[in-house]
């Protein structure tokens, strides 16, 4: 449980703010088909939602660097025009963000999705108004891990874990591990793509089953 005032709340995007699974899965299948790779069943492919594409294509499907680059290009060919909007906001998320903002808390994203895509999604669903900064990955691959995205977000919000109280909100172990590298704790959420076992094993300090529970954890612990 949190027991301190908060200076900044970092939010993952996919599986935390929006259910982007349908678009991501469609584009993964599009890219795998182009590579001549047998497409796994949807329930198996869904297990790989969340990590950066370079991890999914490299570690899961065994592609080399050249094949990864080609697969990412193919993925984005469909995603930027179609897959981006095969997406929906989780129920209760806009209300949660509005209430946190009204309480005077600073919000920022820290997503492994490229900044171009993350910005378009947040603007499309009118969620961008709640964030002081949209922290995301670089399209050229130079900032492609959760650790680097968080570092980028902290730098651009003039926030440092040694002098500020920060919390990460995410649905996968990558969120927890990336935040830990900066000494930041994570609250896991169960409405996304991870489960309680994964999040607890990664070391979350608490888990929220729905946005209302997350609201209580954040505002009650902030003394607001």
C-alpha positions as CSV (number, residue, x, y, z in Angstrom):
1,X,0.0,0.0,0.0
2,X,1.1,3.6,-0.6
3,X,1.4,5.8,2.4
4,X,2.8,9.0,1.0
5,X,1.9,12.0,-1.0
6,X,2.4,11.5,-4.8
7,X,4.2,13.9,-7.1
8,X,3.7,12.0,-10.4
9,X,1.7,9.0,-11.6
10,X,3.0,7.1,-14.6
11,X,0.5,5.2,-16.7
12,X,1.1,2.4,-19.1
13,X,-1.2,2.6,-22.2
14,X,-2.0,-0.8,-23.7
15,X,-3.9,-2.9,-21.3
16,X,-4.1,-0.1,-18.7
17,X,-5.8,2.8,-20.3
18,X,-7.1,1.2,-23.5
19,X,-7.9,-2.3,-24.8
20,X,-5.7,-2.2,-27.8
21,X,-5.5,-6.0,-28.1
22,X,-7.7,-6.4,-31.3
23,X,-5.6,-4.0,-33.3
24,X,-2.3,-5.3,-32.0
25,X,-3.2,-8.9,-32.7
26,X,-4.5,-8.2,-36.2
27,X,-1.2,-6.4,-37.0
28,X,1.0,-9.1,-35.4
29,X,-0.8,-11.7,-37.6
30,X,-0.3,-9.4,-40.6
31,X,3.5,-9.2,-40.0
32,X,3.9,-12.9,-39.2
33,X,2.1,-13.9,-42.3
34,X,4.5,-11.7,-44.3
35,X,7.4,-13.5,-42.7
36,X,5.9,-16.9,-43.6
37,X,5.5,-17.8,-39.9
38,X,2.6,-20.0,-38.8
39,X,0.2,-17.8,-36.9
40,X,-0.5,-19.2,-33.4
41,X,-4.1,-19.4,-32.1
42,X,-5.4,-16.0,-30.8
43,X,-5.3,-17.1,-27.1
44,X,-1.6,-18.0,-27.4
45,X,-0.8,-14.9,-29.3
46,X,-2.6,-12.8,-26.7
47,X,0.0,-13.8,-24.1
48,X,2.5,-11.6,-25.9
49,X,0.6,-8.4,-25.7
50,X,2.5,-5.7,-23.8
51,X,6.2,-6.1,-24.5
52,X,8.0,-4.1,-27.2
53,X,7.7,-5.5,-30.7
54,X,11.4,-6.2,-30.9
55,X,11.0,-8.5,-27.9
56,X,8.0,-10.3,-29.3
57,X,9.4,-10.9,-32.8
58,X,12.9,-11.7,-31.5
59,X,12.4,-13.7,-28.3
60,X,9.0,-15.3,-29.1
61,X,9.3,-15.9,-32.8
62,X,13.1,-16.3,-33.1
63,X,13.7,-13.6,-35.7
64,X,17.1,-12.2,-36.4
65,X,17.7,-8.4,-36.4
66,X,16.9,-8.0,-40.1
67,X,13.8,-10.1,-39.9
68,X,12.7,-8.1,-36.8
69,X,13.1,-4.8,-38.7
70,X,11.1,-6.1,-41.6
71,X,8.4,-7.5,-39.3
72,X,8.1,-4.2,-37.4
73,X,7.8,-2.2,-40.7
74,X,5.1,-4.6,-41.9
75,X,3.3,-4.3,-38.5
76,X,3.3,-0.5,-38.7
77,X,2.2,-0.5,-42.3
78,X,-1.2,-1.8,-41.1
79,X,-1.2,-0.4,-37.6
80,X,-0.7,3.3,-38.3
81,X,-3.7,3.4,-40.7
82,X,-6.1,0.8,-39.3
83,X,-4.9,-1.1,-36.2
84,X,-4.4,2.0,-34.2
85,X,-8.2,2.5,-33.9
86,X,-9.1,-1.1,-33.4
87,X,-9.1,-0.1,-29.8
88,X,-11.4,1.0,-26.9
89,X,-11.0,2.8,-23.6
90,X,-11.6,0.7,-20.5
91,X,-14.8,1.5,-18.7
92,X,-14.1,3.9,-15.8
93,X,-10.7,5.1,-17.0
94,X,-11.7,8.6,-18.2
95,X,-13.5,9.2,-14.9
96,X,-10.4,8.0,-13.0
97,X,-8.1,10.3,-14.9
98,X,-10.4,13.3,-14.5
99,X,-10.7,12.7,-10.7
100,X,-6.9,12.3,-10.3
101,X,-6.3,15.5,-12.3
102,X,-9.0,17.4,-10.3
103,X,-7.2,16.3,-7.1
104,X,-4.1,18.1,-8.3
105,X,-2.0,15.0,-9.2
106,X,0.4,15.1,-12.1
107,X,-0.1,12.4,-14.7
108,X,2.1,11.1,-17.5
109,X,2.3,8.1,-19.7
110,X,5.2,5.7,-19.9
111,X,4.4,3.3,-22.7
112,X,6.5,1.1,-25.0
113,X,4.2,2.2,-27.9
114,X,5.9,4.7,-30.2
115,X,5.2,8.4,-29.4
116,X,3.5,8.9,-32.8
117,X,1.0,6.1,-32.1
118,X,0.5,6.8,-28.4
119,X,-0.3,10.5,-29.1
120,X,-2.8,9.7,-31.8
121,X,-4.6,7.2,-29.6
122,X,-4.8,9.5,-26.6
123,X,-6.0,12.4,-28.8
124,X,-8.5,10.1,-30.6
125,X,-10.1,9.1,-27.3
126,X,-9.7,12.6,-25.8
127,X,-7.5,11.3,-23.0
128,X,-4.5,13.5,-23.8
129,X,-6.1,16.4,-21.8
130,X,-5.3,14.5,-18.6
131,X,-1.6,14.1,-19.1
132,X,1.2,16.6,-18.4
133,X,3.5,14.6,-20.7
134,X,3.0,11.7,-23.1
135,X,6.1,9.5,-22.5
136,X,6.5,6.9,-25.1
137,X,9.0,4.9,-27.2
138,X,11.0,6.4,-30.1
139,X,9.8,5.3,-33.5
140,X,13.5,4.7,-34.6
141,X,14.0,2.1,-31.9
142,X,16.5,4.2,-29.9
143,X,14.1,4.3,-26.9
144,X,12.4,1.0,-27.0
145,X,12.4,-0.4,-23.4
146,X,10.2,0.5,-20.5
147,X,13.3,1.5,-18.5
148,X,14.3,4.1,-21.2
149,X,10.8,5.3,-21.7
150,X,10.5,6.0,-17.9
151,X,13.8,7.8,-17.9
152,X,12.6,9.9,-20.8
153,X,9.4,10.7,-19.0
154,X,11.1,11.6,-15.8
155,X,13.5,13.9,-17.6
156,X,10.7,15.7,-19.4
157,X,8.6,16.2,-16.3
158,X,11.6,17.3,-14.2
159,X,10.9,14.5,-11.7
160,X,13.5,12.3,-10.0
161,X,12.8,9.3,-7.7
162,X,15.3,10.6,-5.2
163,X,13.4,13.7,-4.5
164,X,9.9,13.0,-5.7
165,X,7.2,10.4,-4.9
166,X,6.3,8.5,-8.1
167,X,4.2,5.5,-8.8
168,X,3.9,3.3,-12.0
169,X,0.5,1.9,-13.1
170,X,0.6,-1.1,-15.4
171,X,-0.7,-4.5,-16.3
172,X,2.5,-6.5,-17.2
173,X,5.7,-7.5,-15.5
174,X,7.6,-5.3,-18.0
175,X,6.0,-2.2,-16.3
176,X,7.1,-3.4,-12.9
177,X,10.7,-4.3,-13.9
178,X,11.2,-1.0,-15.8
179,X,10.0,1.0,-12.9
180,X,12.1,-0.9,-10.4
181,X,15.2,0.1,-12.4
182,X,14.5,3.7,-11.3
183,X,13.5,2.8,-7.8
184,X,9.8,3.3,-8.5
185,X,7.0,1.1,-7.1
186,X,4.2,-0.2,-9.3
187,X,0.5,-0.9,-8.7
188,X,-0.7,-3.6,-11.0
189,X,-4.1,-3.6,-12.7
190,X,-6.1,-6.8,-13.6
191,X,-8.3,-5.5,-16.4
192,X,-5.4,-5.6,-18.9
193,X,-3.3,-8.5,-20.3
194,X,-1.4,-9.7,-17.2
195,X,-2.7,-11.6,-14.2
196,X,-2.2,-11.4,-10.5
197,X,0.5,-14.2,-10.4
198,X,2.6,-12.4,-13.0
199,X,2.3,-9.0,-11.3
200,X,2.9,-10.3,-7.8
201,X,6.0,-12.3,-9.0
202,X,7.4,-9.1,-10.6
203,X,7.0,-7.3,-7.3
204,X,4.0,-4.9,-7.4
205,X,3.1,-3.2,-4.1
206,X,-0.6,-3.6,-4.7
207,X,-3.2,-4.7,-7.2
208,X,-6.4,-3.0,-8.4
209,X,-9.2,-5.1,-9.9
210,X,-10.9,-2.1,-11.5
211,X,-10.4,1.6,-12.0
212,X,-12.5,2.4,-8.9
213,X,-10.1,0.3,-6.7
214,X,-7.2,2.1,-8.3
215,X,-8.8,5.5,-7.6
216,X,-9.1,4.5,-3.9
217,X,-5.5,3.3,-3.7
218,X,-4.1,6.5,-5.2
219,X,-6.3,9.2,-3.6
220,X,-6.6,7.6,-0.2
221,X,-2.9,7.1,0.0
222,X,-2.3,10.7,-1.1
223,X,-4.4,12.1,1.7
224,X,-6.9,13.5,-0.8
